[in-house]
Amino acid sequence: MAAPFANSVSPDPALVALNRFGLGAKPGDEFGKIAADPRGYLEAELKQQDVALISPDGPRNAGLLDSTAAIQASMAAAMERKAARAERAAAVMQPATDDPAGPAVAKAKPLVPHVEADIYRDEAQARFDKALTATPGFVERLVGFWSNHFCVSVAKAPVVRACAGAFEREAIRLFVLGRFADMLLAVEHHPAMLFYLDNRQSIGPDSRAGKRRGRGLNENLAREILELHTMGVGSGYAQADVTSFANMLTGWTMAGREGRLGEPGSFVFNANAHQPGKAVLLGKTYPDGGMGQAEAALNDIARHPATARHIATKLARHFIADDPPPAAVARLGTVFSKTDGDLRSIALTLIDMSEAWSTPLTKLRSPLDYVVALRRAVGATAGNEPQRSLRWLSVLGEPLWRPPGPNGFPDRTDAWVSAEGLKTRLDIAWQAAKQADDIGDPDEMLGSLIGTSVSAETRQAISRAESRQQGLALLLMAPEFQRR
């Protein structure tokens, strides 16, 4: 079959709604009904109340802890239990002087998984469940976009591994259809981000703590906010702005296990570590105001024209094309500025633009989008979840919540297209087909998953399959299934 990115045919509106904006079709989706009003199909999801939220109280999410602070408390309790076990084991291993047999030998105990691994698995399962049940999944795609834009990595430390899912629930999902400035503030306040970008290590040189400890600034958070989260590279800020902003962010940290500054695992402002005095950022002077100084700067940066351009470009690249039409970028940027960064309005603008429906489906689905689309297509299977999906994402190069750097995973097709990458997708498609509980007729599944966009080449390849499993695997590798 043809390469999954080499198509220039005008796309079917139903497939645009399901693949470009959504997470892919599920068996039973009516292509004809969707094609009759594809914009309305997407808009309906945006109108649902709390559509992006994952509730720890839900029947399928019984293992989720309700906050980052609760996660930290669970980790602290696990560490105490581990220390107690170690003490007991050491006591058992002490020589018994009155025992002729010599030192007592402790029985080997099975290895107990670290608590953060259990928390990560439960969060991943909740994330996948949400994606598999969403209709059409446009909001989940928006969650994925913003989670990658404001990324943290579970590779940083156990504390980030444990609270990466909570970070997404608390700082991304709550605001995904709200104001950009509110999401920005929630993200930069969150303990996961403060830990990931080392702001807990940043101390104002002239603060009480700085004078006492002889420690100084860490500019990671300030630099990434300007470079990645808001204005973008080459947008006019200088190194002096990064340093000044880093000073403003000193004192933003998370409470430790001892709880001296606040509830362990929660955001706290440590006034003793904050650089005193006024600060200048992008030509504006911010008076000394403790935590409010950096908050005021974040609100201003969120409204900066460069931020509007940067976000508009990334959204257009993600949802339309690697090299998005300039008119689409300009319109998104205008809406961003005019609505004060209202993300629901921006999402509505995306699906209202003619470019979104006329641009060919040439982008290759990212590994995460592919795995989710594959699982939605195959339906419920008896298997080891979420470990199986997590393993697939790892071998495809996009492990969940583990980007290679603060700039997140790449969002261009050429990052995922390679002979090895396509071979890995084929292997996964075959695994999914073999593990499917109930495989329908692949020829009929073509219509329910791809609609009228099926090429003669794809239809012929599947019709010649030697088994239903092989036919399903070929469908999952079809160019029409791979593209968005």
C-alpha positions as CSV (number, residue, x, y, z in Angstrom):
1,M,0.0,0.0,0.0
2,A,1.0,3.6,-0.5
3,A,2.9,5.5,2.2
4,P,0.5,6.8,4.8
5,F,1.4,10.4,4.2
6,A,1.3,10.5,0.4
7,N,-2.3,11.5,-0.3
8,S,-3.5,14.7,-1.8
9,V,-7.2,13.9,-2.5
10,S,-9.8,16.3,-1.1
11,P,-10.8,14.7,2.2
12,D,-14.2,13.3,3.2
13,P,-15.8,15.7,5.7
14,A,-16.8,12.8,8.0
15,L,-13.2,11.5,8.0
16,V,-11.9,15.0,8.7
17,A,-14.2,15.2,11.8
18,L,-13.2,11.8,13.0
19,N,-9.5,11.7,12.2
20,R,-8.2,15.3,11.9
21,F,-10.2,16.6,14.9
22,G,-11.2,13.4,16.7
23,L,-9.6,10.2,17.9
24,G,-10.9,8.0,15.1
25,A,-14.1,6.1,14.4
26,K,-15.5,3.4,16.6
27,P,-17.6,0.5,15.2
28,G,-21.1,1.8,14.9
29,D,-20.3,5.3,14.0
30,E,-22.6,6.4,11.2
31,F,-20.4,8.2,8.5
32,G,-23.5,9.4,6.6
33,K,-24.9,11.1,9.7
34,I,-21.6,12.7,10.6
35,A,-21.0,13.9,7.0
36,A,-24.4,15.7,7.0
37,D,-23.1,18.1,9.7
38,P,-19.5,17.5,10.6
39,R,-19.1,20.8,12.3
40,G,-22.2,20.3,14.4
41,Y,-20.8,16.8,15.3
42,L,-17.7,18.4,16.7
43,E,-19.5,21.5,18.3
44,A,-21.8,19.2,20.2
45,E,-18.9,17.8,22.2
46,L,-17.6,21.3,23.0
47,K,-21.0,22.1,24.5
48,Q,-21.0,19.2,27.0
49,Q,-20.5,20.3,30.6
50,D,-17.2,19.1,32.2
51,V,-16.5,17.1,29.1
52,A,-12.8,17.1,29.7
53,L,-12.8,16.1,33.4
54,I,-11.7,12.7,34.8
55,S,-13.3,12.3,38.2
56,P,-11.6,10.1,40.8
57,D,-15.1,9.3,42.1
58,G,-16.1,7.6,38.8
59,P,-16.7,3.9,39.0
60,R,-13.9,3.1,36.6
61,N,-11.4,5.4,38.4
62,A,-11.5,3.9,41.9
63,G,-7.7,3.8,42.1
64,L,-7.2,7.5,41.4
65,L,-6.1,9.8,44.3
66,D,-8.0,13.0,44.2
67,S,-5.1,15.5,44.3
68,T,-1.4,15.9,44.0
69,A,-1.2,16.4,47.7
70,A,-3.0,13.1,48.3
71,I,-0.5,11.5,46.0
72,Q,2.4,12.9,47.9
73,A,0.9,11.7,51.2
74,S,0.5,8.2,49.7
75,M,4.2,8.2,48.6
76,A,5.3,9.4,52.1
77,A,3.3,6.7,53.8
78,A,4.8,4.1,51.4
79,M,8.3,5.3,52.3
80,E,7.5,5.0,56.0
81,R,6.2,1.4,55.5
82,K,9.3,0.6,53.5
83,A,11.6,2.0,56.2
84,A,9.7,0.0,58.9
85,R,10.1,-3.2,56.9
86,A,13.8,-2.5,56.5
87,E,14.1,-2.1,60.3
88,R,12.3,-5.3,61.0
89,A,14.4,-7.2,58.4
90,A,17.6,-5.8,59.9
91,A,16.4,-6.9,63.4
92,V,15.7,-10.4,62.1
93,M,19.2,-10.6,60.5
94,Q,21.0,-9.8,63.8
95,P,23.0,-12.7,65.2
96,A,21.2,-14.6,68.0
97,T,24.0,-15.1,70.5
98,D,22.2,-17.9,72.4
99,D,21.3,-19.7,69.2
100,P,23.8,-22.5,68.3
101,A,22.6,-22.4,64.8
102,G,24.1,-18.9,64.4
103,P,22.5,-15.8,62.9
104,A,18.9,-15.9,61.9
105,V,18.2,-15.8,58.2
106,A,15.4,-13.6,57.0
107,K,13.1,-15.2,54.4
108,A,13.3,-13.6,51.0
109,K,10.3,-11.4,50.3
110,P,8.8,-10.7,46.8
111,L,9.7,-7.3,45.4
112,V,6.9,-4.7,45.9
113,P,6.4,-2.3,43.1
114,H,7.1,1.3,44.0
115,V,3.9,3.2,44.8
116,E,4.6,5.8,42.1
117,A,4.4,2.9,39.5
118,D,1.0,1.9,40.7
119,I,-0.2,5.6,40.7
120,Y,1.2,6.0,37.1
121,R,-0.6,2.9,35.9
122,D,-3.9,3.9,37.4
123,E,-3.6,7.4,35.9
124,A,-2.7,5.9,32.5
125,Q,-5.7,3.6,32.6
126,A,-8.1,6.5,33.4
127,R,-6.5,8.5,30.5
128,F,-7.0,5.6,28.0
129,D,-10.6,4.9,29.2
130,K,-11.5,8.6,28.7
131,A,-10.0,8.5,25.1
132,L,-11.7,5.2,24.2
133,T,-15.2,6.4,25.2
134,A,-15.1,10.0,24.0
135,T,-17.3,10.9,21.0
136,P,-15.8,12.1,18.8
137,G,-12.7,12.9,20.9
138,F,-12.0,16.5,19.8
139,V,-11.7,17.6,23.4
140,E,-9.4,14.7,24.2
141,R,-7.2,15.8,21.3
142,L,-7.2,19.3,22.7
143,V,-6.2,17.9,26.1
144,G,-3.4,15.9,24.4
145,F,-2.2,19.1,22.6
146,W,-2.0,21.2,25.7
147,S,-0.5,18.4,27.8
148,N,2.3,18.1,25.3
149,H,2.6,21.9,25.0
150,F,2.9,22.2,28.8
151,C,4.7,18.9,29.3
152,V,6.4,17.3,32.3
153,S,8.3,14.1,32.2
154,V,7.9,11.1,34.4
155,A,11.6,10.4,33.8
156,K,12.6,13.3,36.0
157,A,11.9,11.8,39.3
158,P,9.5,9.5,41.2
159,V,7.5,12.5,42.4
160,V,6.8,13.6,38.8
161,R,6.0,10.0,37.7
162,A,3.4,9.8,40.5
163,C,1.7,13.2,39.8
164,A,2.0,13.5,35.9
165,G,-1.6,12.3,35.5
166,A,-2.8,14.5,38.3
167,F,-1.0,17.5,36.7
168,E,-3.0,16.8,33.5
169,R,-6.2,16.5,35.4
170,E,-5.7,19.6,37.6
171,A,-3.9,22.0,35.3
172,I,-5.0,21.0,31.8
173,R,-8.4,19.4,31.8
174,L,-9.9,22.0,34.1
175,F,-9.0,24.8,31.7
176,V,-9.0,23.2,28.3
177,L,-12.1,25.1,27.2
178,G,-11.4,28.1,29.5
179,R,-9.0,31.0,29.3
180,F,-5.4,30.4,28.3
181,A,-4.2,32.7,31.1
182,D,-5.9,30.6,33.7
183,M,-4.4,27.4,32.3
184,L,-1.0,29.1,32.2
185,L,-1.3,30.1,35.9
186,A,-2.5,26.6,36.9
187,V,0.4,25.0,35.0
188,E,3.2,27.2,36.4
189,H,1.8,26.9,40.0
190,H,1.6,23.1,39.8
191,P,4.1,21.1,41.9
192,A,4.8,18.8,38.9
193,M,6.0,21.7,36.7
194,L,7.9,23.4,39.6
195,F,9.7,20.1,40.3
196,Y,10.3,19.2,36.6
197,L,11.8,22.6,35.8
198,D,13.8,22.9,39.0
199,N,12.1,26.0,40.4
200,R,12.2,24.5,43.9
201,Q,16.0,25.0,43.7
202,S,15.8,28.6,42.6
203,I,16.5,31.1,45.4
204,G,16.7,34.8,45.2
205,P,20.4,35.8,45.8
206,D,19.3,38.7,48.0
207,S,16.6,36.8,49.8
208,R,16.9,35.7,53.4
209,A,17.5,32.1,52.3
210,G,19.9,33.2,49.5
211,K,22.1,35.2,51.9
212,R,22.1,32.4,54.4
213,R,22.8,29.5,52.1
214,G,24.8,31.2,49.4
215,R,22.6,29.7,46.6
216,G,21.1,31.5,43.7
217,L,18.8,31.4,40.7
218,N,17.7,28.5,38.5
219,E,16.4,30.0,35.3
220,N,14.8,26.8,33.8
221,L,11.2,27.6,34.5
222,A,11.5,31.3,33.4
223,R,13.2,30.4,30.2
224,E,10.8,27.6,29.2
225,I,7.7,29.8,30.0
226,L,9.0,32.4,27.6
227,E,10.5,30.1,25.0
228,L,8.0,27.3,24.9
229,H,4.9,28.0,26.9
230,T,4.0,31.5,25.7
231,M,5.9,33.8,23.4
232,G,8.2,31.4,21.5
233,V,11.7,31.6,20.2
234,G,12.8,34.9,18.5
235,S,9.8,36.8,19.8
236,G,11.8,39.7,21.2
237,Y,12.7,38.8,24.8
238,A,16.3,38.9,25.9
239,Q,18.5,37.0,28.4
240,A,18.0,39.9,30.8
241,D,14.2,39.2,30.7
242,V,14.8,35.5,31.5
243,T,17.0,36.5,34.5
244,S,14.5,39.1,35.7
245,F,11.6,36.7,35.3
246,A,13.5,34.0,37.2
247,N,13.9,36.4,40.1
248,M,10.2,37.0,40.1
249,L,9.5,33.3,40.2
250,T,11.7,32.6,43.2
251,G,9.8,31.3,46.2
252,W,7.4,29.3,44.0
253,T,7.8,25.8,45.2
254,M,6.1,22.7,46.6
255,A,5.8,21.8,50.3
256,G,8.1,19.0,51.4
257,R,7.2,15.9,53.3
258,E,7.8,17.6,56.6
259,G,5.0,20.0,55.9
260,R,6.8,23.1,57.3
261,L,5.5,25.4,54.6
262,G,2.1,23.8,53.9
263,E,0.4,20.5,53.1
264,P,3.0,18.1,51.7
265,G,2.9,18.0,47.9
266,S,1.0,21.3,47.5
267,F,2.0,24.6,45.9
268,V,3.5,27.1,48.4
269,F,5.1,30.4,48.2
270,N,8.3,30.6,50.3
271,A,8.8,34.3,51.0
272,N,12.2,33.6,52.5
273,A,13.5,32.5,49.1
274,H,11.9,35.2,47.0
275,Q,14.1,37.9,45.5
276,P,13.0,41.2,47.0
277,G,12.5,44.4,45.0
278,K,11.0,45.5,41.8
279,A,11.7,43.7,38.5
280,V,11.6,44.7,34.8
281,L,10.2,42.3,32.2
282,L,9.8,43.1,28.5
283,G,10.1,46.8,29.4
284,K,7.5,46.8,32.1
285,T,8.3,47.4,35.8
286,Y,6.6,45.1,38.3
287,P,6.7,46.3,41.9
288,D,7.7,44.0,44.7
289,G,4.6,42.0,45.5
290,G,5.7,38.6,46.6
291,M,3.9,35.8,44.8
292,G,1.7,38.3,43.0
293,Q,4.7,39.8,41.1
294,A,5.2,36.8,38.9
295,E,1.4,36.2,38.6
296,A,1.0,39.7,37.2
297,A,3.8,39.0,34.7
298,L,2.2,35.7,33.6
299,N,-1.1,37.4,33.0
300,D,0.6,40.0,30.8
301,I,2.7,37.4,28.9
302,A,-0.5,35.4,28.2
303,R,-1.9,38.5,26.4
304,H,1.2,39.3,24.5
305,P,0.8,39.4,20.7
306,A,3.8,37.0,20.3
307,T,2.0,34.5,22.5
308,A,-1.1,34.7,20.3
309,R,1.1,34.0,17.2
310,H,3.0,31.2,18.9
311,I,-0.2,29.3,20.1
312,A,-2.0,29.9,16.8
313,T,0.9,28.5,14.8
314,K,1.1,25.4,17.0
315,L,-2.6,24.7,16.9
316,A,-2.8,25.1,13.2
317,R,0.2,22.8,12.7
318,H,-1.3,20.2,15.0
319,F,-4.8,20.2,13.5
320,I,-4.3,21.2,9.9
321,A,-0.9,20.7,8.4
322,D,2.8,20.6,9.2
323,D,3.1,23.9,7.3
324,P,-0.2,25.5,8.1
325,P,-1.9,28.0,5.8
326,P,-0.8,31.5,6.9
327,A,-4.4,32.7,6.7
328,A,-5.5,30.1,9.2
329,V,-2.7,31.0,11.6
330,A,-3.6,34.7,11.3
331,R,-7.3,34.1,12.0
332,L,-6.5,31.9,15.1
333,G,-4.2,34.5,16.4
334,T,-6.8,37.2,16.0
335,V,-9.4,35.2,17.8
336,F,-6.9,34.5,20.6
337,S,-6.3,38.2,21.1
338,K,-9.8,39.4,20.7
339,T,-11.3,36.8,23.1
340,D,-8.5,37.2,25.7
341,G,-7.3,33.7,25.0
342,D,-10.7,32.0,25.2
343,L,-9.9,28.4,24.3
344,R,-13.4,27.3,23.5
345,S,-13.7,30.2,21.0
346,I,-10.4,29.1,19.5
347,A,-11.6,25.5,19.2
348,L,-14.8,26.7,17.5
349,T,-12.7,28.8,15.1
350,L,-10.5,25.8,14.2
351,I,-13.5,23.8,13.1
352,D,-15.1,26.7,11.3
353,M,-12.2,27.4,9.0
354,S,-12.4,26.3,5.4
355,E,-8.7,25.3,5.5
356,A,-9.5,22.6,8.1
357,W,-11.9,20.9,5.7
358,S,-10.1,21.4,2.4
359,T,-6.5,20.6,3.3
360,P,-5.7,17.0,2.5
361,L,-5.2,14.5,5.3
362,T,-1.5,14.2,5.0
363,K,-0.3,14.3,8.6
364,L,0.7,11.0,10.1
365,R,-1.0,10.2,13.3
366,S,1.3,10.5,16.3
367,P,2.0,7.2,18.1
368,L,-0.4,8.2,20.9
369,D,-3.2,9.1,18.4
370,Y,-2.5,5.9,16.5
371,V,-2.6,3.6,19.5
372,V,-5.9,5.2,20.7
373,A,-7.4,5.1,17.2
374,L,-6.4,1.4,16.9
375,R,-7.9,0.5,20.2
376,R,-11.1,2.4,19.4
377,A,-11.4,0.5,16.1
378,V,-10.7,-2.9,17.5
379,G,-13.1,-2.5,20.4
380,A,-12.9,-4.1,23.8
381,T,-10.2,-6.9,24.1
382,A,-9.2,-9.2,26.9
383,G,-5.7,-8.2,27.6
384,N,-3.2,-6.6,29.9
385,E,-4.2,-3.0,30.1
386,P,-2.9,-0.4,30.4
387,Q,0.5,-2.1,30.2
388,R,0.0,-3.2,26.6
389,S,-0.9,0.3,25.4
390,L,2.0,1.8,27.4
391,R,4.4,-0.8,25.9
392,W,3.2,0.1,22.3
393,L,3.7,3.8,23.0
394,S,7.2,3.1,24.2
395,V,8.3,1.1,21.2
396,L,6.7,3.7,18.9
397,G,8.8,6.5,20.5
398,E,6.1,8.4,22.4
399,P,5.9,6.9,25.9
400,L,3.1,8.4,27.9
401,W,4.0,11.6,29.8
402,R,7.7,11.0,29.0
403,P,8.8,13.6,26.3
404,P,12.5,13.9,25.5
405,G,12.6,17.5,26.7
406,P,10.6,20.5,27.9
407,N,9.6,21.2,24.2
408,G,7.5,18.0,24.2
409,F,7.1,15.4,21.5
410,P,7.5,16.6,17.9
411,D,4.3,17.5,16.0
412,R,5.5,17.1,12.4
413,T,5.0,14.0,10.2
414,D,8.7,13.6,9.4
415,A,9.4,13.0,13.1
416,W,7.4,9.8,13.0
417,V,8.0,8.6,9.4
418,S,10.7,6.0,9.0
419,A,11.0,2.5,7.7
420,E,11.6,1.2,11.2
421,G,8.7,3.3,12.6
422,L,6.2,2.0,10.0
423,K,7.4,-1.6,10.5
424,T,6.8,-1.2,14.3
425,R,3.3,0.1,13.5
426,L,2.7,-3.0,11.3
427,D,3.8,-5.3,14.2
428,I,1.5,-3.5,16.6
429,A,-1.4,-3.7,14.1
430,W,-0.8,-7.4,13.8
431,Q,-0.7,-7.8,17.6
432,A,-4.0,-5.9,18.0
433,A,-5.7,-8.0,15.3
434,K,-4.5,-11.3,16.9
435,Q,-5.7,-10.1,20.4
436,A,-9.1,-8.8,19.3
437,D,-11.9,-10.7,21.0
438,D,-14.4,-10.4,18.1
439,I,-13.3,-9.6,14.6
440,G,-16.0,-8.6,12.1
441,D,-15.8,-8.7,8.4
442,P,-12.8,-6.5,7.5
443,D,-14.5,-5.4,4.3
444,E,-17.5,-4.2,6.3
445,M,-15.2,-2.6,8.9
446,L,-13.7,-0.5,6.1
447,G,-17.0,1.3,5.7
448,S,-17.5,1.8,9.4
449,L,-14.0,3.0,10.2
450,I,-13.0,4.9,7.0
451,G,-16.2,5.5,5.1
452,T,-16.2,6.5,1.5
453,S,-12.5,7.5,1.5
454,V,-11.3,3.9,0.9
455,S,-9.0,3.7,-2.1
456,A,-9.2,0.9,-4.6
457,E,-5.8,-0.2,-3.5
458,T,-6.7,-0.5,0.1
459,R,-10.0,-2.3,-0.6
460,Q,-8.2,-4.8,-2.9
461,A,-5.4,-5.5,-0.3
462,I,-7.9,-6.3,2.4
463,S,-10.2,-8.4,0.1
464,R,-7.2,-10.6,-0.6
465,A,-6.3,-11.2,3.0
466,E,-5.9,-14.8,4.0
467,S,-7.8,-14.4,7.3
468,R,-9.9,-11.9,9.2
469,Q,-6.9,-11.2,11.5
470,Q,-4.7,-10.4,8.5
471,G,-7.5,-8.3,7.0
472,L,-7.9,-6.3,10.2
473,A,-4.2,-5.7,10.5
474,L,-4.1,-4.4,6.9
475,L,-7.0,-2.1,7.7
476,L,-5.1,-0.7,10.7
477,M,-2.1,0.0,8.5
478,A,-4.1,1.5,5.7
479,P,-3.0,5.0,4.6
480,E,-6.6,6.2,5.2
481,F,-6.4,4.9,8.8
482,Q,-2.9,6.3,9.5
483,R,-3.6,9.9,8.3
484,R,-5.2,12.8,10.1
